Amino acid sequence: GTVFFGTGDGLYALDASNGKQKWPHYNAKAGVVTSPSVIGNVVYFGSGDQKVYALDTTTGEPLTSIWGTGRKAGRVVGGDFVSNMVASGDGLYFVSADQALRCVSASSATPRWAVRINSASASATPTVAGENLYLTAGDLIYCFRAQNGQTRYTMNIGSESASGVGVDDEGNAYVVNGDRMLVAVSPRGRPLWKTPPQLEHEAISAPTVSGNTIIVGTVLGGVY
């Protein structure tokens, strides 16, 4: 396997078995500002020049044609990145500095849709689960149709969100708010629990669902 990571000078690829570089790092002059996302044999990342770049995972060379090449490599897709980028199917999903949740087609390098988020704090990484895409912003959790950006529901979670969203196999969503409450939301956008449990310490990760167990990492190293 391959481990991809970005730095201020570009993208690196390491062999997971021995830690050696698989190819010379790709020099991104504006740095890498999102986590790399892989679809098939292509790794995508967002840079500080407002562009998405697409590289061949085997050679590290930029894809030609639709994603540009040479000095014109990469495509401007909608402003500065304020969240990580998530890949699912043919979609690359991220939040831009103008508080818009955006989807770019990986196969055509063109925007598919954009939805303005009514909050100045929409910086959490989107979560894609099945046909839905989830995002927290301010004291709200949003659920959209990943294909077209149509809003399925919006629900108030009581206070400013403090984590990303975790989703179980039934479509229930879980998020921690600023009061350290673990809030559960049904697929219809309604609260699942009358009294949400409160964590002892602040969350540092999105909830992870494993069977009937919800796991949350906290600032003091605890796992709940």
C-alpha positions in Angstrom: 0.0 0.0 0.0 0.9 3.7 -0.2 0.8 6.4 2.4 0.1 9.9 1.0 0.6 13.1 3.0 1.0 16.8 2.2 3.4 19.5 3.4 4.1 23.1 2.7 6.2 22.1 -0.3 4.0 19.4 -1.9 2.7 15.9 -1.8 4.7 12.8 -0.7 4.0 9.1 -1.3 5.6 6.5 1.0 5.6 2.7 0.6 3.6 1.5 3.6 5.7 -1.6 4.1 9.1 0.1 4.5 8.5 3.9 4.6 10.6 4.6 1.5 9.5 7.3 -1.0 7.7 5.7 -4.0 8.4 8.7 -6.2 10.0 12.2 -5.9 7.6 14.5 -4.1 5.3 16.6 -6.3 6.2 20.2 -5.8 3.1 22.2 -5.1 4.3 25.8 -4.8 1.3 26.9 -2.6 1.5 23.8 -0.5 -1.0 21.1 0.3 -3.9 22.3 2.5 -6.2 19.3 2.5 -5.7 15.6 3.2 -5.1 13.6 0.0 -8.0 11.6 -1.3 -7.7 8.6 -3.5 -10.1 7.4 -6.2 -8.8 4.4 -8.2 -5.3 5.1 -9.4 -5.5 8.9 -8.8 -4.8 10.9 -5.7 -6.4 14.4 -5.4 -5.5 17.2 -3.0 -6.3 20.9 -2.5 -3.6 23.5 -2.6 -3.2 27.1 -1.2 -3.6 28.4 -4.8 -7.3 27.4 -4.7 -6.7 24.5 -7.1 -7.4 20.8 -6.9 -4.5 18.7 -8.3 -4.8 15.1 -9.6 -1.7 12.8 -9.7 -1.1 9.3 -10.9 -0.7 7.2 -7.7 2.0 5.0 -9.4 4.2 7.7 -10.9 3.3 10.9 -9.1 2.8 12.6 -12.4 -0.1 15.1 -12.9 -2.9 13.8 -15.0 -3.0 15.6 -18.3 -5.9 17.0 -20.3 -8.8 17.8 -18.0 -6.7 18.4 -14.9 -4.0 20.4 -16.7 -0.3 19.8 -16.9 3.0 21.6 -16.4 2.6 25.2 -15.2 -1.1 24.9 -15.9 -1.6 21.8 -13.7 -4.6 21.8 -11.4 -8.0 23.4 -11.6 -9.5 26.3 -9.7 -12.7 24.9 -8.2 -14.2 27.7 -6.0 -12.0 29.6 -3.6 -9.7 28.8 -0.6 -10.2 25.5 1.2 -11.4 25.7 4.8 -12.0 22.0 5.3 -10.4 18.7 4.2 -11.5 17.2 1.0 -13.4 13.9 0.9 -13.7 11.6 -2.1 -16.6 9.3 -2.7 -17.7 7.8 -6.0 -17.0 10.5 -8.7 -17.3 13.4 -6.2 -14.7 15.5 -4.4 -16.4 17.3 -1.5 -15.1 20.2 0.5 -16.0 23.6 2.1 -14.6 26.8 0.6 -13.9 30.1 2.3 -17.1 31.7 1.1 -18.9 29.2 3.3 -20.1 27.0 0.4 -20.1 23.2 0.5 -18.9 22.2 -2.9 -18.8 19.0 -5.1 -16.4 18.7 -8.0 -16.5 15.8 -10.5 -13.3 13.8 -10.4 -13.8 12.5 -13.9 -14.4 15.9 -15.6 -12.6 18.3 -13.2 -15.8 20.5 -13.3 -18.0 21.7 -10.4 -21.2 19.7 -10.0 -22.9 21.7 -7.3 -22.4 24.2 -4.5 -24.6 25.0 -1.5 -24.2 28.0 0.7 -24.0 27.2 4.4 -25.7 29.8 6.7 -22.9 29.9 9.2 -19.6 31.6 9.5 -18.0 28.5 11.1 -18.6 25.9 8.4 -15.1 24.4 8.5 -15.7 20.8 9.5 -14.8 18.0 7.1 -17.9 16.6 5.3 -18.8 13.0 5.9 -20.2 10.9 3.1 -22.3 7.8 3.9 -24.3 6.0 1.2 -26.2 8.6 -0.8 -26.0 11.3 1.9 -23.4 13.9 2.9 -23.3 15.4 6.4 -21.7 18.6 7.7 -21.7 20.5 11.0 -21.7 24.3 11.0 -22.3 26.5 14.1 -25.1 24.8 16.1 -26.5 22.9 13.1 -26.1 19.5 11.5 -26.9 19.4 7.8 -27.7 16.4 5.7 -27.6 16.7 1.9 -28.0 14.4 -1.1 -24.5 13.7 -2.2 -25.5 13.5 -5.9 -27.1 17.0 -6.3 -26.6 18.9 -3.0 -30.4 18.9 -2.2 -31.0 19.5 1.5 -32.6 16.5 3.3 -32.7 18.0 6.7 -31.1 20.6 9.1 -31.3 20.1 12.9 -30.1 22.2 15.8 -27.7 20.3 18.1 -28.0 22.6 21.1 -24.7 24.5 20.9 -21.7 25.0 18.6 -20.5 21.8 17.0 -17.3 20.4 18.4 -16.7 17.4 16.1 -17.4 16.0 12.6 -20.2 13.6 12.0 -20.3 9.8 12.4 -23.0 7.7 10.7 -24.2 4.2 11.4 -25.5 1.6 9.0 -29.1 2.7 9.6 -28.3 6.3 8.6 -28.4 7.7 12.2 -25.9 10.5 12.6 -23.8 11.4 15.7 -22.0 14.6 16.6 -20.6 16.2 19.8 -21.6 19.7 20.6 -19.8 22.5 22.5 -21.4 21.3 25.8 -19.8 17.9 25.3 -23.2 16.3 24.6 -23.2 13.4 22.1 -26.2 14.2 20.0 -27.9 11.4 17.9 -30.0 12.3 14.8 -32.4 10.0 13.0 -32.4 9.7 9.2 -35.4 12.1 9.2 -33.5 14.8 11.1 -35.1 14.2 14.5 -33.4 13.7 17.9 -32.9 10.0 18.7 -32.3 10.5 22.4 -34.3 12.6 24.8 -31.3 13.1 27.0 -28.0 12.9 25.2 -25.0 11.6 27.2 -22.3 14.1 28.2 -18.6 13.4 27.7 -16.2 14.1 30.6 -13.7 15.9 28.3 -13.8 17.8 25.0 -13.9 15.7 21.8 -11.1 15.7 19.3 -12.5 13.4 16.7 -15.8 12.6 15.0 -17.8 9.8 16.6 -17.0 6.3 15.2 -19.7 3.7 15.1 -18.8 0.0 15.5 -21.8 -2.3 15.8 -23.8 -1.1 18.8 -20.9 1.0 20.2 -20.1 4.7 19.6 -16.4 5.6 20.1 -15.2 9.2 20.7 -11.6 10.4 21.3 -11.1 13.2 23.8 -8.4 15.8 24.6 -7.0 13.8 27.6 -6.6 10.7 25.7 -9.8 9.0 26.8 -11.9 7.0 24.5 -15.7 6.9 25.3 
